[in-house]
Each structure stands twice: as structure tokens, then as C-alpha cells.
Amino acid sequence: MTAAGSAEDGTDSPFALSHLDSLESEAVHIIREVAGEFEHPVILFSGGKDSIVMLHLALKAFAPAPVPFALLHVDTGHNFPEVIEYRDRAVARHGLRLHVASVQKYIDAGRLRERPDGTRNPLQTVPLTEAIQAHRFDAVFGGGRRDEEKARAKERVFSLRDEFSQWDPRRQRPELWQLYNGRHTPGEHVRVFPLSNWTELDVWQYIQRERIELPGIYFAHEREVFARHRMWLTAGEWGGPKDGEAVERRSVRFRTVGDMSCTGAVDSDAGTLEAVIAEIAASRLTERGATRADDKLSEAAMEDRKREGYF
């Protein structure tokens, strides 16, 4: 053999893992490492495609036993109904425990204030960090990937957070040879990103291979939208559209899902997995760069939120 997975005549070894198999194996290894190192992990689950794939990997990691972790969802109150419906069906189907941290409850209690722009995405940090502290979660799985955004590209697979859930890039630990350091002091916790090395295209190809069900808004459909920040946003109670923002009906789909006030749709006629994969392969914009208004607030918008405790 001249190299791992290659025979001397240059042909591929029948024992070599495919690209998707390698990513799956790495992610399953990370999930099992957390199960072995930590006492009370939780999976952050939004009903979006990355958290759906992460849950699928966790189900594989422990089959035929049940997933030994609960799910945690930070509900902004402005989530897409299709995504909430999917979340509840997934919880019931797999017999999972779900914790919900509600932004609306914090607003009703006077602990958070609505923003003038109507977006609640930045308001998720306090409910998230307080839920982690209240339930004493010591490891929190997230679906973040390094290809999404430059702040996430700085993140390690095991990302240490201090007692205030804050992220300090200077405290990032080396992860040579896939050795992960979960050491933390009381009050601290570790954010864990099993999909760190995946791309958006990898996620979609894996969804196709594994035949994973997704909410319908990831595929082309007719929807009433209006233009803001060079994106197509959905009208809703959060404050859109404003005067001068005309509503029109278009064929669109969502590349990522989050708070309706800052998650834009893209024009698309991709109604099948094959069509979506072809569309993603041809795209030159990341999903967050193309469809997330909250990341356009400043050059360091994501990094600032991560330092405060956001994912």
C-alpha cells in the first residue's frame, strides 16, 4: 500500500471509507466521547437541518439503545410553524425528552425587551445560558459548522465556556489526532460541534443518502414574502412588512431556519433533494451569508454573540 486507502497500482482500496462515511464516523466518535466524559449532556435542537442530522447521528451512535441525552430548544416565539411541528413529531417518534427555553416568557416577565427591528435572534442568549445553568448541563451539542461563518471557523470541536457561558478564543485548546479535552471546572461547560468539518453540501448529500425527513420549507414552495436587506422575508407578528415593503408571492425555499424576522428565503424551484444538491453545489454564497440578516449587523456580529454565550 502506498497510502491509506490506496493500493500500489493506484486503485482505491475496498476498505477505504467514503467521504460521507468518514464524516459520519468522526461525528459518532465525538458523540460517544461526550457520553463517556460528561455527566449531563444535552443536544441543542431547533428542527433545522443541521440539528436534525446531529440527532440522526446520535440515534446511530447508541442504537439499539435510546439516545441518553435530552433535547434543548430556545424558542424565540417567531419560529416557522412547520419547524415547530417537525420538532414535536421528532420528539414523539423517538421518545425523547425536550426542554424549551422560551424568549416570549422572558419578555412577558420583563427580563428581556423587544428590539426596535423586531428580531429576537439576539435575545436567545439569556434563555439559553440560564437553561444550561438551571439544568446543570455540562456539555451542549450544537450543529454549527466551520464553513458557515468566520467566527464559527475559529471554534474547536470541544469549545470551553466559562461560568457565564462566555467564549474566549484565547482559551481554545489544541485537538491534535482527534483527542478532545473536556476538562472544565464547576460552573463551566463545553459546547460540542460534531459537524464542525462538514459543509452545507455534505449535510445535504448525507440527508439524501440516509433518507432523512426534513421540514418542507427546505424545498421550493409558494410563499408570500417581501424584500429587506436584499433577502426575501416572511410576513409575521414580528413587525414585517413595513410601509413601502411590498408583499409578493414567489417560489422560494430556505437554506437555513431560525427566527422568522432574520431568516431569509432564496428564489428557487428546487423541489427535490437532487435539485437542492445541484443548487447548493453551484452557489457561491454560504447559507448564513445569503439568508441571515442578524449576521449582517456588523463584521463581527456572530463573534460578538458567541462571546456573550450564543452558539
C-alpha positions in Angstrom: 0.0 0.0 0.0 1.3 3.4 -0.9 -1.1 5.5 1.1 -4.1 4.9 3.4 -7.0 3.6 1.2 -4.8 3.3 -2.0 -3.3 0.2 -3.4 0.2 0.2 -5.1 -1.5 0.2 -8.6 -3.3 3.4 -7.7 -6.8 1.9 -7.3 -8.9 2.6 -4.3 -8.9 0.0 -1.5 -12.2 -1.7 -0.9 -11.7 -1.0 2.8 -11.4 2.8 2.4 -14.2 4.9 3.8 -16.1 7.3 1.6 -16.1 11.0 2.3 -19.5 10.8 4.0 -18.6 7.7 5.9 -15.5 9.4 7.3 -17.6 12.4 8.4 -20.2 10.2 10.0 -17.5 8.1 11.8 -15.9 11.3 13.2 -19.2 12.7 14.4 -20.3 9.4 16.0 -16.9 9.2 17.7 -17.4 12.7 19.1 -20.9 12.0 20.4 -19.7 8.8 22.1 -16.7 10.7 23.6 -19.1 13.2 25.2 -21.2 10.3 26.6 -18.1 8.9 28.2 -16.6 12.1 29.5 -19.6 14.2 30.8 -22.3 13.6 33.3 -25.2 15.7 31.9 -25.0 16.5 28.2 -27.9 18.0 26.1 -28.5 18.4 22.3 -29.5 21.8 21.1 -32.3 21.1 18.7 -34.1 23.7 16.6 -35.7 21.5 14.0 -33.3 22.8 11.4 -31.4 20.5 9.0 -28.1 20.6 11.0 -29.7 19.7 14.3 -31.8 17.0 12.5 -28.6 15.4 11.1 -27.0 15.7 14.6 -29.9 13.9 16.2 -29.8 11.2 13.4 -26.1 10.7 14.2 -26.9 10.4 17.9 -29.5 7.8 17.2 -27.0 5.8 15.2 -24.3 6.2 17.9 -26.3 4.5 20.6 -28.6 2.1 18.6 -30.4 0.0 19.6 -30.4 1.8 22.9 -32.2 5.1 23.2 -30.3 8.4 23.0 -29.1 9.2 26.5 -29.4 12.9 26.1 -32.3 15.3 26.3 -33.0 18.0 23.7 -33.0 21.7 24.4 -34.8 24.2 22.1 -34.6 28.0 22.5 -38.0 29.1 21.2 -38.0 32.7 20.0 -41.8 32.7 19.6 -41.2 33.7 16.0 -40.2 30.3 14.7 -41.6 28.9 11.5 -44.7 26.7 12.4 -43.5 24.0 10.0 -40.3 23.7 12.1 -42.0 23.5 15.4 -44.4 20.9 14.1 -41.4 18.8 12.9 -39.6 19.3 16.3 -42.6 17.9 18.2 -43.1 15.0 15.8 -39.4 14.0 16.1 -39.6 14.1 19.9 -42.6 11.9 20.0 -41.3 9.5 17.4 -38.0 8.8 19.2 -39.4 9.1 22.8 -37.0 12.0 23.6 -37.1 14.5 26.5 -37.4 18.1 25.4 -36.6 21.3 27.4 -37.9 24.5 25.9 -36.4 27.9 26.8 -38.9 30.5 25.8 -37.9 34.0 24.8 -41.5 35.1 25.0 -41.7 34.1 28.7 -38.6 36.3 29.4 -40.3 39.2 27.5 -43.6 38.7 29.4 -41.7 38.7 32.7 -39.9 42.0 31.8 -36.5 40.3 31.8 -35.9 40.9 28.1 -37.1 43.8 25.9 -38.2 43.6 22.3 -35.7 45.1 19.8 -36.8 48.0 17.6 -36.1 45.9 14.5 -38.4 43.1 15.8 -35.7 40.4 15.6 -35.5 38.0 18.5 -32.4 36.1 17.5 -30.0 38.1 19.7 -32.5 37.6 22.6 -31.8 33.9 22.7 -28.6 34.2 24.6 -30.1 34.8 28.1 -32.7 32.0 28.0 -30.1 29.6 26.6 -27.4 30.3 29.2 -29.9 30.3 32.1 -31.3 26.9 30.9 -27.8 25.5 30.8 -27.2 26.7 34.3 -30.6 25.7 35.7 -30.4 22.1 34.4 -26.6 21.9 35.1 -25.8 20.7 31.6 -22.0 20.2 31.3 -21.9 19.6 27.6 -24.1 21.1 25.0 -24.2 19.8 21.4 -24.6 22.3 18.7 -25.0 21.9 14.9 -22.5 24.7 14.0 -20.1 24.1 11.1 -16.9 25.9 10.2 -18.0 26.7 6.7 -20.9 28.7 7.8 -19.2 31.9 9.1 -15.7 33.1 10.0 -16.4 33.2 13.8 -17.5 29.6 13.7 -14.4 28.7 11.7 -12.4 29.6 14.8 -14.3 27.2 17.0 -12.9 23.9 18.2 -14.9 20.7 18.3 -14.9 20.9 22.1 -15.3 24.6 22.9 -14.9 25.6 26.6 -17.3 28.2 28.0 -16.8 29.9 31.4 -19.2 30.1 34.3 -21.1 32.9 32.4 -21.3 30.8 29.2 -18.9 33.2 27.5 -16.5 32.1 24.8 -12.8 33.3 24.8 -10.9 32.4 21.6 -7.7 32.5 23.6 -8.8 29.6 25.7 -9.3 27.3 22.8 -7.5 24.0 23.2 -5.5 22.1 20.6 -7.2 19.0 19.2 -4.4 17.0 17.6 -5.1 13.5 16.4 -8.8 13.9 17.3 -8.0 14.0 21.0 -10.7 16.1 22.7 -10.2 17.8 26.1 -13.4 18.0 28.1 -11.8 19.3 31.3 -13.8 22.1 33.0 -14.3 23.5 36.4 -17.6 23.6 38.3 -19.9 26.2 36.6 -18.1 25.9 33.3 -19.4 23.8 30.4 -18.3 22.7 27.0 -20.1 23.3 23.7 -19.6 20.4 21.3 -19.8 20.6 17.5 -19.8 17.1 15.8 -20.5 18.7 12.4 -17.6 21.1 12.5 -15.8 19.6 9.5 -19.0 19.2 7.4 -20.0 21.6 4.6 -23.6 22.5 3.6 -23.2 20.2 0.6 -22.0 17.4 2.9 -25.1 17.8 5.0 -27.4 17.6 2.0 -25.7 14.7 0.5 -25.9 12.8 3.8 -29.6 13.7 4.1 -30.1 12.2 0.7 -28.1 9.0 1.5 -29.8 8.4 4.8 -33.2 9.4 3.6 -33.7 11.8 6.4 -37.0 13.7 6.6 -36.9 17.5 6.7 -39.4 20.2 7.2 -41.0 21.2 3.9 -39.7 24.8 3.9 -36.3 23.5 2.9 -37.8 22.7 -0.5 -39.3 25.1 -3.1 -42.8 26.2 -2.3 -45.1 29.2 -3.0 -44.9 31.8 -0.2 -45.8 35.4 0.4 -42.6 37.3 1.0 -41.2 40.9 0.9 -37.7 42.3 0.3 -35.5 43.6 3.0 -31.7 43.6 3.3 -31.6 42.0 -0.2 -33.4 39.0 1.2 -37.0 37.6 1.0 -38.5 37.7 4.4 -41.9 36.2 5.6 -44.5 38.5 7.0 -45.4 38.0 10.6 -46.2 39.4 14.0 -42.6 40.4 14.5 -43.0 43.6 12.5 -42.9 43.0 8.8 -43.6 44.2 6.3 -43.2 47.9 6.9 -44.6 50.8 4.8 -43.1 50.6 1.3 -42.2 46.9 1.6 -44.5 45.2 -1.0 -45.6 41.6 -0.4 -45.4 39.3 -3.4 -45.9 35.6 -3.9 -42.8 33.8 -5.1 -41.3 30.3 -5.4 -38.8 30.1 -2.6 -37.0 27.8 -0.2 -35.0 28.2 3.0 -31.3 27.2 3.2 -31.3 27.7 7.0 -34.1 28.2 9.5 -34.2 30.4 12.6 -36.2 33.4 13.8 -38.6 34.5 11.1 -37.6 38.1 11.5 -34.0 37.5 10.3 -34.1 34.3 8.2 -34.5 35.0 4.5 -35.6 32.7 1.7 -34.0 32.3 -1.7 -35.6 32.2 -5.1 -35.7 28.5 -6.0 -37.6 25.9 -8.0 -35.6 23.0 -6.3 -38.4 20.8 -5.0 -36.3 17.6 -4.7 -33.2 16.5 -2.9 -31.3 16.1 -6.2 -32.3 19.7 -7.3 -31.3 21.2 -3.9 -27.9 19.5 -4.0 -27.3 20.8 -7.6 -28.3 24.3 -6.4 -26.0 24.2 -3.4 -23.1 22.9 -5.5 -23.5 25.9 -7.8 -23.9 28.5 -5.1 -21.0 30.9 -4.2 -22.6 32.2 -1.0 -22.7 30.5 2.4 -26.2 29.8 3.7 -25.8 32.3 6.5 -24.2 34.9 4.3 -27.1 34.6 1.9 -30.1 34.3 4.3 -29.4 35.6 7.8 -29.9 39.3 8.5 -28.6 39.1 12.0 -25.1 38.2 10.7 -25.2 41.4 8.6 -25.4 43.8 11.6 -21.6 44.1 11.7 -18.4 42.3 10.5 -18.1 40.7 13.9 -21.8 40.2 14.7 -21.5 36.4 15.2 -18.3 36.6 17.2 -19.8 39.2 19.5 -22.8 37.0 20.2 -20.6 34.0 20.8 -18.5 35.9 23.3 -21.8 36.6 25.2 -22.9 33.0 25.3 -24.6 32.4 21.9 -23.8 29.4 19.7 
